[in-house]
Each structure stands twice: as C-alpha cells, then as structure tokens.
Amino acid sequence: MSSQQFDVAVIGAGAAGMMCAAVAGQRGRSVVLIDHASRLAEKIRISGGGRCNFTNAGAGPQHYLSQNPHFCRSALSRYTPQDFIGLVKRHRIGFHEKHKGQLFCDDSSDDIIAMLKAECDAGHVAWRMPCSVAQVGKSGELFRIDTSAGEILASSVVIATGGLSIPKIGATDFAYRIARQFGLKVVETRPGLVPLTFDGRGWEPFVELAGIALQVEVETGVKKERGYFLEDLLFTHRGLSGPAILQISSFWQLSTPLTLNLLPGVDVAEALIAGKGTLKKSLGNLLAQWLPGRLAEGWLKVNGFDSGARIADMPDKALRRLGDSLNRWVILPSGSEGYRKAEVTLGGVDTRELSQQSMMATKVPGLHFIGEAVDVTGWLGGYNFQWAWASGVAAGSAV
Ligand SMILES: Cc1cc2nc3c(=O)[nH]c(=O)nc-3n(C[C@H](O)[C@H](O)[C@H](O)COP(=O)(O)OP(=O)(O)OC[C@H]3O[C@@H](n4cnc5c(N)ncnc54)[C@H](O)[C@@H]3O)c2cc1C
C-alpha cells in the first residue's frame, strides 16, 4: 500500500478530535481523522444519559483539576461555552438548562455527533475508521503513522484518544504510550467522577439503604486539595454514588475520609435538644420530617437508637451524638468502582510538556495532545466536553 500524506493527522475521533479536525480542515489544512472504533463518538452518544451535557454556561478554569491549574485558562478563554452554544444554535439543535448551568440536548446526543460530523465534512476531513494505529514515528519533519489502512504521513499529529474510562467502548492508554515514547511526562492516572465503595463488612448495615437519594454537603481534603459540594447523594449496594459523590471522588485520595452533612441547614443536635420540652414525637417520627422515612429508620438502627424512643426521655448527650452522626458523618471509602464506571480519567499527559496556546509538545514540534488525554479534568456538569472543545479548537487553530 502506498503512503498517503496530509498536513494533519488527528488520532481519536471523539469530542476533542472531531472539533480539532473540523477547525483545521476549515482553515484549509488537509486533515485525516483516524479512530479504531466502528461506531463514531460512542462516549458522546452515552453522555448525559443520552442527551449529552455538552457544556456548562459558567465553565471557567476553577472547575478543572490539574497539577498545573492555570494551564487550561488560555484555551478556555479563547473558546468559551458561548462559542459552543453559538455552534449548537447554528445547527438548530434544541437544548435546555437542567441544573447549575448544565446544558443538555432536548432530543439526543446524536445531534451533537451529527453536528461535529457536518463540521468535519465542511472542512473536507478524510476519515479512516475503523482503523487501528500500530505505531507513530517521526523522520525529519514528517510523522509516519502505521495504520491498518496503510502508512500515513503528516506534518502535525494530534493525539485525541481520551483517557482510560469505560474500556468496553474502546478507551485505551494510547495517548500516554505515545507521550512516553516521545519522552514526555505523564501524570499518574486514576478514575474520576466515579462511585465510591466501602469495605464489605463495614458497609453491611448500610446495604438496606440502597436506592435512597437526598441532598447533602460533602467535603474532603484541606487547603488546595479541598473539595466541597452541595449535591444529591445516592446510597448503593456497594457504597455511595450520585452527583455529590461523583464530584468529590475526583478530589478524594486513598486513606482520606469524607465528611458528609446529611441535613444541610439543620443543626440536628440543637433542634432535638431544644424540642425536648415540647415535642412528644418519637425519634423515628421526628427524623422522618427531615429525611426520607426509610433513611430515618435505617439511620437510627445503624447508630443504635430505638426509633420508637420519645425525644423527651433521651439524655442530651445521646441526642448530640445522633445530631453529629447526621451533620458530620465521617466515612473512609476503601476504593472506587474504577475505570469501568468512571466518567473521566484524572491525570494524563503532563501539561508542563505542552504549549497552552497550541497544545503542542514543546520538545516535539508538530505533536499535539488534546482532550481528556491531557492532565486537565473537569467537574461533573458539562465541563469535560467544554475542555474537549476548547483544547480541540486550540490545536486545530495552530496545526
Ligand atoms: C458515561 C459517561 C457520561 C459522560 N457524560 C458527560 C457529559 O454529559 N458532559 C461532559 O462534559 N462530559 C461527560 N463525560 C466525559 C466526556 O465524555 C469526556 O471527557 C470526553 O468525551 C473526552 O473527549 P476526548 O475527545 O478527549 O475523548 P473521547 O471522546 O473518549 O474520544 C476518544 C476517541 O479515541 C478513540 N481511541 C481510543 N484509543 C484509540 C486508539 N488506540 N486508536 C485509535 N483510536 C482510539 C476512541 O474510540 C474515541 O473515539 C462522560 C463520560 C462518560 C464515560
């Protein structure tokens, strides 16, 4: 097979890769987009419960985790949520805001995939898909890419193969391998936005709470490492999930506890003690005013209280202990559900190796990394796609 030559080869046709290819193609560069999957942009398809939370109207650098928190600033300020919203509107895709600036498609994530595909078509992007990549090398000014569709030569290569999350839909460590091959550092990776699990026996008493959801405050870490969120929590059979836990999981370090407030805004101990004289209710009835009934019952049982006991008969010390258990529940997760369930991968190609304007490796002219492959990870809520779009545009404008 004879080799084919392009200005730009983008490896990975997900969110960042398609955006980058479209921008470069529409600038008049000849672009080839390579992906090993047989279905296009599967992660966009499954995102946001099938409706793709494609950006967050308030996205800014403060919503990202990285060893180098300022790195994302430049790309995010040059391609903003408003820019992406403008694109979505030009393609007449209906959308709505769900929660805290999170924008979702009215119909389906497929609309975003079709939009990106149309933008690539407008840039005359050539496709190689499904197509596997065996090797990427550089000789002189040109990169040589060994693929199942033959050798491809390109002046610039953009690696947009994402992170390790959800291997069953094609996630690989390709970006990290290529980075290391070219002598670039990779920040250790771990699953992010992921349900947390607890030691089997320690969690046993909580198993019967599975399915209960409520709004909580959750925090972990201190100073720069501190994470705090007011979001919904979900009890599961193996541990905790829901937006509060997914958010905090990205901040959580092994052996560090989480502190949860199951009743934000209520000082439970104070309310119980103050009510002793006037409240004739049982503990179970009183807690059920504030908490889902099943949780009130389960919580009292787990903490050794009799749900039928009258508050008036309880010593202050016991009421204080009950109040603290709800307002300051300190728990130590034993692990997470891992990449199988993680929405994102923390860590990745070290940003100190890359130009924040072009996402190019400063040591390897022509080699760029974008999207989730890079050590920039957003919170839950549309921030990860905004990073994919913004870093894709940054590289697409520079190649
Ligand atoms: C279940 C789920 C729901 C999510 N929902 C949201 C959401 O609503 N909003 C949000 O902002 N973020 C969401 N995310 C995160 C978001 O999907 C990712 O951050 C984003 O897709 C990253 O874009 P990317 O282009 O870097 O990587 P990806 O979109 O993962 O694309 C990488 C591409 O590279 C290809 N590839 C991988 N390895 C190779 C290889 N070796 N050779 C060739 N091709 C390869 C893959 O097939 C894939 O097409 C969700 C993630 C998951 C798992």
The ligand as an SDF file (V2000), in Angstrom:
LIG
                    3D

 53 58  0  0  0  0  0  0  0  0999 V2000
  -20.8950    7.6180   30.8300 C   0  0  0  0  0  0  0  0  0  0  0  0
  -20.2430    8.9460   30.5770 C   0  0  0  0  0  0  0  0  0  0  0  0
  -21.0220   10.0920   30.5350 C   0  0  0  0  0  0  0  0  0  0  0  0
  -20.4080   11.3420   30.3460 C   0  0  0  0  0  0  0  0  0  0  0  0
  -21.1990   12.4480   30.2810 N   0  0  0  0  0  0  0  0  0  0  0  0
  -20.6320   13.6620   30.1110 C   0  0  0  0  0  0  0  0  0  0  0  0
  -21.4320   14.8210   29.9870 C   0  0  0  0  0  0  0  0  0  0  0  0
  -22.6630   14.7470   29.9320 O   0  0  0  0  0  0  0  0  0  0  0  0
  -20.7920   16.0320   29.8870 N   0  0  0  0  0  0  0  0  0  0  0  0
  -19.4170   16.1410   29.8700 C   0  0  0  0  0  0  0  0  0  0  0  0
  -18.8890   17.2560   29.7830 O   0  0  0  0  0  0  0  0  0  0  0  0
  -18.6420   15.0390   29.9120 N   0  0  0  0  0  0  0  0  0  0  0  0
  -19.2110   13.8170   30.0230 C   0  0  0  0  0  0  0  0  0  0  0  0
  -18.4300   12.6970   30.0580 N   0  0  0  0  0  0  0  0  0  0  0  0
  -16.9630   12.8630   29.8510 C   0  0  0  0  0  0  0  0  0  0  0  0
  -16.6960   13.0970   28.3510 C   0  0  0  0  0  0  0  0  0  0  0  0
  -17.3810   12.1010   27.6130 O   0  0  0  0  0  0  0  0  0  0  0  0
  -15.2070   13.0280   28.0360 C   0  0  0  0  0  0  0  0  0  0  0  0
  -14.4840   13.8710   28.9070 O   0  0  0  0  0  0  0  0  0  0  0  0
  -14.9350   13.4390   26.5850 C   0  0  0  0  0  0  0  0  0  0  0  0
  -15.5990   12.5620   25.7110 O   0  0  0  0  0  0  0  0  0  0  0  0
  -13.4470   13.4310   26.2970 C   0  0  0  0  0  0  0  0  0  0  0  0
  -13.2630   13.7350   24.9430 O   0  0  0  0  0  0  0  0  0  0  0  0
  -12.0000   13.1950   24.1500 P   0  0  0  0  0  0  0  0  0  0  0  0
  -12.2190   13.5630   22.7380 O   0  0  0  0  0  0  0  0  0  0  0  0
  -10.7600   13.5830   24.8310 O   0  0  0  0  0  0  0  0  0  0  0  0
  -12.0930   11.6070   24.2900 O   0  0  0  0  0  0  0  0  0  0  0  0
  -13.2350   10.6300   23.7530 P   0  0  0  0  0  0  0  0  0  0  0  0
  -14.4770   11.3560   23.4970 O   0  0  0  0  0  0  0  0  0  0  0  0
  -13.2190    9.4940   24.7090 O   0  0  0  0  0  0  0  0  0  0  0  0
  -12.6960   10.1350   22.3370 O   0  0  0  0  0  0  0  0  0  0  0  0
  -11.5440    9.3510   22.2070 C   0  0  0  0  0  0  0  0  0  0  0  0
  -11.6200    8.6320   20.8670 C   0  0  0  0  0  0  0  0  0  0  0  0
  -10.3570    7.9960   20.6510 O   0  0  0  0  0  0  0  0  0  0  0  0
  -10.5770    6.6880   20.1570 C   0  0  0  0  0  0  0  0  0  0  0  0
   -9.4310    5.8710   20.5280 N   0  0  0  0  0  0  0  0  0  0  0  0
   -9.0530    5.4800   21.7790 C   0  0  0  0  0  0  0  0  0  0  0  0
   -7.9360    4.7390   21.7070 N   0  0  0  0  0  0  0  0  0  0  0  0
   -7.5930    4.6510   20.3870 C   0  0  0  0  0  0  0  0  0  0  0  0
   -6.5340    4.0180   19.6950 C   0  0  0  0  0  0  0  0  0  0  0  0
   -5.6160    3.3120   20.3590 N   0  0  0  0  0  0  0  0  0  0  0  0
   -6.5060    4.1290   18.3580 N   0  0  0  0  0  0  0  0  0  0  0  0
   -7.4550    4.8370   17.6840 C   0  0  0  0  0  0  0  0  0  0  0  0
   -8.4820    5.4550   18.2950 N   0  0  0  0  0  0  0  0  0  0  0  0
   -8.5440    5.3730   19.6420 C   0  0  0  0  0  0  0  0  0  0  0  0
  -11.8850    6.2410   20.8110 C   0  0  0  0  0  0  0  0  0  0  0  0
  -12.5050    5.2370   20.0400 O   0  0  0  0  0  0  0  0  0  0  0  0
  -12.6740    7.5500   20.8400 C   0  0  0  0  0  0  0  0  0  0  0  0
  -13.4720    7.7040   19.6940 O   0  0  0  0  0  0  0  0  0  0  0  0
  -18.9980   11.4340   30.2030 C   0  0  0  0  0  0  0  0  0  0  0  0
  -18.2350   10.2730   30.2210 C   0  0  0  0  0  0  0  0  0  0  0  0
  -18.8400    9.0380   30.3980 C   0  0  0  0  0  0  0  0  0  0  0  0
  -17.9840    7.8060   30.3970 C   0  0  0  0  0  0  0  0  0  0  0  0
  1  2  1  0
  2  3  1  0
  2 52  2  0
  3  4  2  0
  4  5  1  0
  4 50  1  0
  5  6  2  0
  6  7  1  0
  6 13  1  0
  7  8  2  0
  7  9  1  0
  9 10  1  0
 10 11  2  0
 10 12  1  0
 12 13  2  0
 13 14  1  0
 14 15  1  0
 14 50  1  0
 15 16  1  0
 16 17  1  0
 16 18  1  0
 18 19  1  0
 18 20  1  0
 20 21  1  0
 20 22  1  0
 22 23  1  0
 23 24  1  0
 24 25  2  0
 24 26  1  0
 24 27  1  0
 27 28  1  0
 28 29  2  0
 28 30  1  0
 28 31  1  0
 31 32  1  0
 32 33  1  0
 33 34  1  0
 33 48  1  0
 34 35  1  0
 35 36  1  0
 35 46  1  0
 36 37  1  0
 36 45  1  0
 37 38  2  0
 38 39  1  0
 39 40  1  0
 39 45  2  0
 40 41  1  0
 40 42  2  0
 42 43  1  0
 43 44  2  0
 44 45  1  0
 46 47  1  0
 46 48  1  0
 48 49  1  0
 50 51  2  0
 51 52  1  0
 52 53  1  0
M  END
$$$$
